[in-house]
């Protein structure tokens, strides 16, 4: 049975290629670039794609990347290849989303239809002559994205690829001697090959392969407040850049770039990094505010970096070339903007809160438990992975007893399941940066639960996207106790326990700073933003006062680790694209102060007036 399963997907490529007279290696190379030959079930990729071939449909609902509103229903200007394939095959679109055979057949039918339109009803015999159809399959009217996708597919054809998928299928694509034929393209596609205009060069170290392609920036309707996908600003002078947020794209490099250029997507990043070679595309200049973290306060102060990959697949996408390129970029940015190289400032999207309880259930969990924070932070510090483990254990100042999560990635083999395809499956065992947090010091005790992940009050799970019971490499928590091989931390308003045996430790008892509720107070509000007090805003009411909505509470008697930095409060008011509102693009600065704490898997903020700082 296993031998049959190991070749079935390869057979589906062969069958679709024969049926529609499309080169099988073109089909396979497209799938490799879009999905690494993995089926994502009914889950959409970043550009609304489904399945092995990333057949694109309307994006049902997308988190507001800006972090100031509600999730968006996206109506993309790009072609919906899912609908085209369904029409060509006379197969329901829902079947194309989840069925491998129909998904591949749909892509083959679409490619053949493109090529026939390009060649007067004929299909070419040479792989080299399918370049135009591959460009069109990218679904983008933007030349940089369309040509970039086709170039990446032909690079895969030239170099070949092979891997074993998460469900045990061994798929290979032999290297081929190919030279894409760009000379015989019709005028409309040739025009897309012309260099695209850009605004300024990439902000990168000279040693990296960087380019600048601007994210979309335009008004989407008659309403000047309806625009995408970032905000112009002057952060060198009026807003301190103090975070770097690590994301993954949940799709291909080219689809992310394409998506960020579409202003109806309402999302962007400062940088996108390719898996195969670490190539970098900057899309928002660092003085501007990219819409990436879904928390406006964090976006105001962060550089968002997307990494090509899918969190549930881990090291299938997270390559050494990507880690090294990203670390070189981040080290350069941290030096330029005076950002500490620690996990309180170099954070994942999964560590970012939101400003609203209503949005918290939608907040992302990338780059996920398979991102190798141990190795990544070692690259940032220029030391070995083992030395990094020791560095993380002893780097914090302060006298309070704290716990730093620092498992060795290679030996920390945790079992995760993934339920995003509609059926929960156990993922292949691989290294992880994450440890689980339980309610009691034993393996039969439930995992802790977060109200935004489990609103029904059920216990935590080992799902990869269940961030409410996870503690990740580099996070620091206040120490709460020890029983045998179990270490207790204050986590999410309760005492949480992690298995931390002395012969294979996953955390170090260290010293740092903490905060506790001030005497006589209990259930201190815990926020996802650090905005100014109402009196700091213009008193004419033209700039709406940003209400602080508590996400959690900090009970009396519990301590939470903090950086010790007292955060000033500010709010960037960017209401329209054309500066037509009074005080538009104003930075409101307050006198209210906050501390940043590690409350659970995410960072959060508490008012300095509500807590007592413990050095």
C-alpha positions in Angstrom: 0.0 0.0 0.0 2.8 2.4 0.9 4.6 1.8 -2.5 1.4 2.6 -4.3 0.9 5.8 -2.4 4.4 6.8 -2.9 3.9 7.1 -6.7 0.3 8.1 -7.0 0.8 11.9 -7.2 3.5 11.5 -9.8 1.1 9.4 -11.8 -1.6 12.1 -11.6 0.9 14.5 -13.2 1.6 12.0 -15.9 -2.0 11.3 -16.6 -3.0 15.0 -16.8 -0.1 15.8 -19.1 -1.1 13.1 -21.5 -4.8 14.1 -21.5 -4.2 17.8 -22.2 -0.9 17.5 -24.1 1.0 19.6 -21.6 4.6 18.7 -20.8 4.6 16.8 -17.5 7.7 18.6 -16.2 6.0 22.0 -16.7 3.0 20.8 -14.6 5.3 19.4 -12.0 7.5 22.5 -11.9 4.5 24.8 -11.4 3.2 22.6 -8.6 6.7 22.5 -6.9 6.9 26.3 -7.0 3.3 26.8 -5.8 2.9 24.1 -3.2 6.0 21.9 -2.9 3.7 19.2 -4.2 1.5 19.4 -1.0 -2.3 19.4 -0.8 -3.7 22.1 1.5 -7.3 20.9 1.3 -9.8 23.7 1.5 -7.3 26.1 2.9 -6.4 29.1 0.6 -2.9 30.2 0.0 -1.9 33.9 0.3 -3.3 34.7 -3.2 -6.5 32.7 -2.8 -5.2 29.5 -4.4 -6.2 25.9 -3.7 -4.4 22.6 -3.9 -1.3 21.3 -5.6 -1.5 23.8 -8.5 -2.7 26.8 -6.5 -5.8 27.3 -8.6 -7.0 30.8 -7.5 -10.5 31.7 -6.5 -11.9 34.8 -4.7 -10.4 35.2 -1.3 -13.3 34.5 1.1 -12.2 36.6 4.0 -8.8 38.0 4.9 -7.4 39.4 8.1 -7.0 43.1 8.0 -3.2 43.4 7.7 -3.3 47.0 8.7 -4.8 46.2 12.0 -7.2 49.0 12.3 -10.4 47.5 11.1 -12.3 44.3 10.4 -11.3 41.3 8.1 -11.7 42.2 4.4 -13.6 40.4 1.7 -11.1 40.6 -1.1 -12.1 41.0 -4.7 -8.8 40.5 -6.6 -8.1 42.0 -10.0 -6.2 38.9 -11.0 -7.8 36.1 -13.0 -9.5 33.3 -11.1 -7.9 30.2 -12.6 -10.2 28.0 -10.3 -13.3 29.3 -12.2 -11.6 28.9 -15.6 -10.6 25.3 -14.8 -14.1 24.5 -13.6 -15.6 25.8 -16.8 -13.1 23.9 -19.0 -13.6 20.6 -17.2 -17.2 21.0 -16.4 -16.3 20.0 -12.8 -17.6 21.8 -9.7 -15.1 24.3 -8.3 -15.3 22.8 -4.8 -14.1 19.5 -6.2 -11.1 21.2 -7.9 -10.1 22.7 -4.5 -9.6 19.5 -2.7 -9.2 16.6 -5.2 -5.6 16.2 -6.3 -6.6 14.6 -9.7 -9.0 17.3 -10.6 -6.8 20.1 -9.3 -3.9 18.9 -11.6 -6.3 18.3 -14.5 -7.7 21.8 -14.1 -4.2 23.4 -14.2 -3.3 21.4 -17.3 -6.6 22.4 -19.0 -5.9 26.1 -18.2 -2.3 26.0 -19.5 -3.4 24.3 -22.7 -6.1 26.8 -23.3 -3.6 29.7 -22.8 -1.1 28.1 -25.2 -3.8 27.5 -27.9 -4.8 31.2 -27.8 -1.1 32.2 -28.1 -0.5 29.8 -31.1 -3.6 29.9 -33.2 -5.1 26.8 -31.7 -1.8 24.8 -31.7 0.2 23.3 -28.9 4.0 23.5 -29.0 6.1 20.4 -28.8 9.1 22.0 -27.0 9.1 22.8 -23.3 10.9 26.0 -24.2 7.7 27.3 -25.9 5.4 27.1 -22.9 6.9 30.2 -21.2 4.0 32.5 -22.3 1.3 30.1 -20.9 3.3 29.9 -17.6 3.4 33.7 -17.4 -0.3 33.8 -17.8 -0.9 31.1 -15.2 0.7 33.5 -12.7 -2.6 35.4 -13.0 -1.0 38.8 -12.7 -1.3 41.8 -14.9 1.9 43.0 -13.4 4.9 42.1 -15.5 7.4 41.7 -12.7 5.2 39.1 -10.9 4.2 37.3 -14.1 7.7 37.1 -15.6 9.2 36.3 -12.2 6.9 33.4 -11.7 7.7 32.0 -15.2 11.5 32.5 -14.6 11.3 30.6 -11.3 9.4 27.7 -12.9 12.0 27.4 -15.7 14.8 27.6 -13.1 13.2 24.6 -11.4 13.0 22.8 -14.8 16.6 23.5 -15.3 17.8 22.5 -11.9 15.3 19.7 -11.1 13.8 18.9 -7.7 13.0 16.0 -5.5 11.4 15.5 -2.0 9.2 13.3 0.1 5.9 15.0 0.9 4.4 15.0 4.4 2.1 12.1 3.4 5.1 10.0 2.3 5.0 10.5 -1.5 8.4 10.5 -3.2 8.3 12.9 -6.1 11.1 13.9 -8.4 11.6 16.3 -11.3 14.8 15.5 -13.3 16.9 18.4 -14.4 16.5 19.4 -18.0 18.3 21.5 -20.5 15.8 24.3 -21.1 16.0 27.8 -22.5 12.6 29.6 -22.4 11.6 31.1 -25.7 10.7 34.7 -25.0 11.1 35.9 -28.6 7.9 34.6 -30.0 5.6 36.0 -27.3 2.7 38.2 -28.4 3.2 41.9 -27.9 1.1 42.1 -24.7 3.3 39.5 -23.0 6.5 41.0 -24.3 5.5 44.3 -22.8 5.3 42.6 -19.4 8.9 41.6 -19.8 10.0 45.2 -19.9 11.6 46.5 -16.7 9.0 47.8 -14.3 9.3 51.3 -12.9 10.3 51.4 -9.3 10.6 54.2 -6.7 14.1 54.1 -5.3 16.4 51.1 -4.8 16.3 48.4 -2.2 17.5 49.1 1.3 19.7 46.0 1.8 23.3 45.1 2.6 25.4 45.1 -0.5 26.2 41.4 -0.1 22.6 40.3 -0.6 20.7 39.7 -3.8 18.0 42.5 -3.4 15.6 44.3 -5.6 12.8 46.8 -5.0 9.3 46.3 -6.4 6.7 48.6 -4.9 3.7 47.2 -3.2 0.4 48.4 -4.5 -0.5 52.0 -3.4 -3.8 53.3 -4.8 -7.4 54.2 -4.0 -9.8 51.3 -4.5 -13.1 53.3 -4.7 -14.5 56.8 -4.6 -13.8 56.8 -0.9 -10.3 58.2 -0.1 -10.2 56.1 3.0 -10.4 52.9 0.9 -6.9 52.3 -0.3 -4.1 49.8 -0.1 -1.5 48.5 0.8 0.7 50.6 3.1 1.1 54.1 4.5 3.7 56.7 3.6 5.5 58.0 6.8 8.7 59.5 8.1 9.7 56.9 10.6 13.3 58.0 10.8 12.0 61.1 12.5 8.7 60.5 14.2 8.2 56.8 15.0 10.9 54.6 16.3 11.4 51.3 14.5 11.8 48.8 17.4 10.5 45.4 16.1 11.3 43.1 13.3 8.4 40.7 12.6 9.2 37.3 11.0 6.3 36.0 8.8 5.9 33.2 6.3 3.9 33.7 3.1 1.6 30.7 3.2 2.2 30.4 -0.5 4.9 31.0 -3.1 7.4 33.9 -3.3 5.9 35.1 -6.6 2.3 34.8 -5.4 3.1 36.9 -2.3 4.7 39.6 -4.4 1.7 39.6 -6.8 -0.7 39.7 -3.8 1.1 42.7 -2.2 0.9 44.6 -5.5 -2.9 44.2 -5.7 -4.4 47.1 -3.7 -7.6 45.2 -3.0 -5.6 42.8 -0.8 -5.1 45.3 2.0 -1.8 43.7 3.0 1.9 44.1 2.4 5.3 43.6 3.9 8.6 45.5 3.8 10.5 42.5 2.4 9.8 39.1 0.9 12.5 36.4 0.9 12.7 33.4 -1.5 13.2 29.9 -0.2 15.5 28.4 -2.8 18.3 31.0 -2.8 17.5 33.7 -0.2 16.8 36.3 -2.9 15.0 39.4 -1.4 12.4 41.7 -2.8 11.7 44.9 -0.9 8.2 46.2 -1.4 7.7 49.0 1.2 10.5 51.4 2.0 11.4 51.2 5.7 10.3 54.8 6.4 6.8 53.6 5.3 4.4 51.5 7.4 3.7 48.1 5.8 0.4 46.4 6.6 1.6 43.0 7.8 1.2 42.3 11.5 -2.6 43.0 11.9 -1.8 45.2 14.9 -1.5 48.9 14.1 0.7 49.8 17.0 3.2 47.0 16.1 3.0 47.9 12.4 3.8 51.5 13.3 7.0 50.4 14.9 8.0 47.3 12.9 9.6 46.1 9.8 7.6 43.1 8.4 9.6 40.4 6.6 7.8 37.6 4.8 9.6 34.3 4.1 8.4 32.0 1.3 6.9 29.0 3.0 4.0 27.2 4.6 4.2 26.9 8.4 2.8 23.3 8.6 5.5 22.1 6.2 8.5 23.6 8.1 11.9 22.6 6.6 10.4 21.8 3.2 10.5 25.6 2.7 12.7 27.0 5.5 16.1 26.5 3.9 19.6 27.4 5.0 19.9 29.9 2.1 16.7 31.6 3.4 17.9 31.6 7.1 21.3 33.1 6.2 19.9 35.8 3.9 17.2 36.8 6.3 19.7 36.9 9.3 22.1 39.1 7.3 19.3 41.5 6.4 17.9 41.6 10.0 21.4 42.1 11.5 21.9 45.1 9.1 18.5 46.5 9.9 18.9 46.0 13.7 22.2 47.9 13.6 20.7 50.7 11.5 17.6 51.2 13.7 19.2 50.2 17.0 17.0 47.2 17.6 18.2 44.7 20.2 18.9 41.2 18.8 16.7 39.4 21.2 13.3 37.6 21.0 11.5 40.5 22.6 12.3 42.6 19.6 12.8 40.0 16.8 9.4 38.4 17.0 7.2 36.1 14.9 3.8 37.0 13.6 2.6 34.4 16.1 4.0 36.6 18.9 2.0 39.7 17.8 -1.2 40.5 19.6 -4.0 42.7 18.1 -5.8 45.8 19.4 -9.2 44.2 19.5 -10.6 41.1 21.2 -12.8 40.6 18.1 -9.8 40.2 15.8 -7.7 38.0 18.1 -9.2 34.7 16.9 -8.0 35.6 13.4 -4.5 36.6 14.3 -1.9 34.6 12.4 0.4 31.9 13.9 3.3 32.0 11.4 6.2 31.2 11.0 5.0 28.4 13.3 6.6 25.8 15.5 9.0 24.5 12.8 10.9 27.8 12.3 14.4 27.2 13.7 14.7 30.1 16.2 17.8 28.5 17.8 19.7 28.5 14.5 18.3 31.9 13.3 19.3 33.7 16.5 22.7 32.1 16.3 23.1 33.5 12.8 22.1 36.9 14.1 24.7 36.8 16.8 27.4 35.1 14.7 27.8 32.1 16.9 27.1 28.4 16.8 23.7 26.9 17.6 25.1 25.4 20.8 26.7 28.7 21.9 23.3 30.4 21.3 21.7 28.0 23.7 24.1 29.2 26.4 23.8 32.9 25.3 20.0 32.8 25.7 20.3 31.3 29.1 22.5 34.1 30.5 21.9 37.2 28.5 19.2 38.9 30.6 19.9 41.4 33.3 17.7 41.8 36.4 17.3 40.0 39.7 13.9 38.3 39.4 13.7 34.6 38.8 12.7 34.0 35.2 12.6 31.1 32.7 14.0 31.4 29.1 12.6 28.9 26.6 15.6 27.4 24.7 15.2 23.9 23.4 17.8 22.5 21.0 15.8 22.5 17.7 17.2 19.2 16.5 16.4 17.2 19.7 13.1 18.9 20.5 10.9 16.5 18.6 7.3 17.5 19.3 4.2 15.8 17.8 2.0 18.3 16.0 -1.2 17.7 14.2 -2.7 19.9 11.4 -6.4 20.2 10.9 -6.5 22.9 8.2 -7.4 20.6 5.4 -10.6 19.5 7.1 -9.2 16.3 8.5 -6.7 16.3 11.4 -3.5 14.4 10.6 -0.3 14.0 12.6 2.6 15.8 10.9 5.9 14.2 10.3 8.3 14.4 13.2 10.9 17.1 12.8 12.7 19.6 14.9 10.7 22.3 16.7 11.3 25.6 18.5 8.1 25.1 20.6 7.3 23.4 23.9 3.8 22.7 25.2 2.4 24.2 28.4 0.2 22.1 30.7 -2.1 22.9 33.6 -0.3 20.5 36.0 3.2 18.9 36.2 2.4 15.7 34.5 1.8 14.4 31.0 -1.9 13.4 31.6 -2.8 17.0 32.6 -4.6 19.0 29.9 -2.7 21.6 27.9 -3.6 25.2 28.8 -6.3 26.8 26.8 -6.6 30.3 25.3 -10.1 32.0 25.1 -9.5 33.2 21.6 -8.4 29.7 20.3 -11.0 27.8 22.3 -13.9 30.2 23.0 -16.0 27.1 24.1 -13.6 26.6 27.1 -12.2 23.4 25.8 -8.6 22.4 26.6 -5.6 23.1 24.4 -4.5 20.8 21.7 -1.3 19.8 19.8 -2.5 21.5 16.6 0.2 23.5 14.9 -2.0 26.6 14.9 -3.1 26.3 18.6 -0.7 29.0 19.8 -2.5 29.3 23.1 -0.6 26.4 24.7 2.8 27.0 23.2 6.0 28.6 24.5 8.7 29.2 21.9 12.5 29.6 21.8 13.8 32.8 23.3 10.6 33.8 25.1 11.1 34.7 28.7 8.5 34.1 31.5 8.4 34.7 35.2 9.3 31.6 37.2 6.4 30.2 39.2 7.8 26.9 40.7 9.5 23.6 40.2 8.4 20.0 40.8 10.9 17.3 39.8 11.4 17.6 36.0 8.6 20.2 35.6 9.1 23.9 35.6 6.2 26.3 36.2 5.8 29.7 34.6 3.2 32.4 34.8 1.4 32.0 31.5 -2.0 33.4 30.3 -3.2 34.3 33.8 -2.4 30.9 35.3 0.4 28.6 36.4 1.6 26.7 33.4 4.0 23.7 33.5 6.6 22.7 31.0 8.5 19.4 31.0 12.1 20.4 31.6 14.3 17.5 32.6 17.9 18.2 33.7 19.3 15.7 31.2 17.5 17.2 28.3 16.5 20.8 29.3 14.2 22.9 27.1 14.3 26.0 29.3 16.8 27.7 31.5 16.0 29.3 34.9 17.6 32.7 34.6 17.1 36.2 36.0 15.4 39.2 34.5 12.8 41.9 35.0 9.1 41.3 35.9 6.0 43.3 36.6 3.3 42.5 39.2 0.0 44.2 40.0 0.3 47.3 42.2 -0.7 46.7 45.8 -4.4 46.7 46.3 -5.1 46.1 42.6 -6.1 42.9 40.8 -7.0 41.8 37.3 -4.8 44.5 35.6 -5.9 45.1 32.0 -3.6 43.6 29.4 -3.6 45.3 26.0 -2.5 44.6 22.4 -1.6 48.3 21.8 0.1 51.1 23.6 -1.8 54.2 22.6 -1.8 57.7 24.1 -4.3 59.0 26.6 -7.4 60.8 25.3 -6.0 64.3 26.3 -3.1 63.9 23.8 -5.3 64.0 20.8 -6.5 67.2 19.1 -9.4 68.5 21.2 -11.5 69.4 18.2 -12.3 65.7 17.7 -10.9 65.5 14.2 -8.5 62.7 15.2 -10.5 59.8 16.7 -9.2 58.8 20.2 -8.0 55.2 20.0 -9.7 53.2 22.7 -7.7 50.6 24.5 -9.6 47.3 24.6 -8.2 44.8 27.2 -7.4 41.4 25.7 -6.6 39.7 29.0 -6.1 40.5 32.7 -3.0 40.2 34.9 -4.2 38.7 38.3 -2.7 39.8 41.6 0.0 37.5 42.8 1.3 36.7 39.3 4.4 38.1 37.7 5.2 38.5 34.0 8.6 39.0 32.3 9.3 42.4 30.8 12.0 43.9 28.8 12.3 46.7 31.5 11.9 49.3 28.7 9.3 52.0 29.5 7.4 52.5 26.2 6.2 55.9 25.1 2.8 56.0 23.6 2.0 57.2 20.1 -0.6 56.8 17.4 -0.1 57.4 13.7 -3.3 58.8 12.2 -3.4 58.0 8.5 -7.0 58.3 7.4 -6.9 58.9 3.7 -4.7 58.4 0.7 -4.8 62.0 -0.4 -4.3 63.7 3.0 -7.8 65.2 2.8 -8.9 64.7 6.4 -7.9 67.3 9.1 -4.6 66.4 10.7 -4.2 63.5 8.3 -0.9 61.5 8.7 -0.3 63.1 12.1 1.6 61.3 14.9 -0.1 61.8 18.2 2.3 61.5 21.1 1.1 60.9 24.7 2.7 60.9 28.1 1.1 57.6 29.3 3.7 54.9 29.7 3.6 51.1 29.2 5.7 48.0 29.8 5.9 45.2 27.2 5.4 41.8 28.8 5.3 38.2 27.6 1.9 37.2 28.7 1.4 33.9 26.8 2.7 33.0 23.4 2.2 36.6 22.4 3.7 39.8 23.7 1.3 42.4 25.3 1.3 45.7 27.0 0.3 46.9 30.5 0.1 50.5 31.8 3.1 51.4 34.0 0.6 53.0 36.4 -1.1 49.7 36.9 1.9 47.6 37.8 5.0 47.5 40.0 8.3 47.0 38.1 10.6 44.4 39.8 14.2 44.7 38.8 
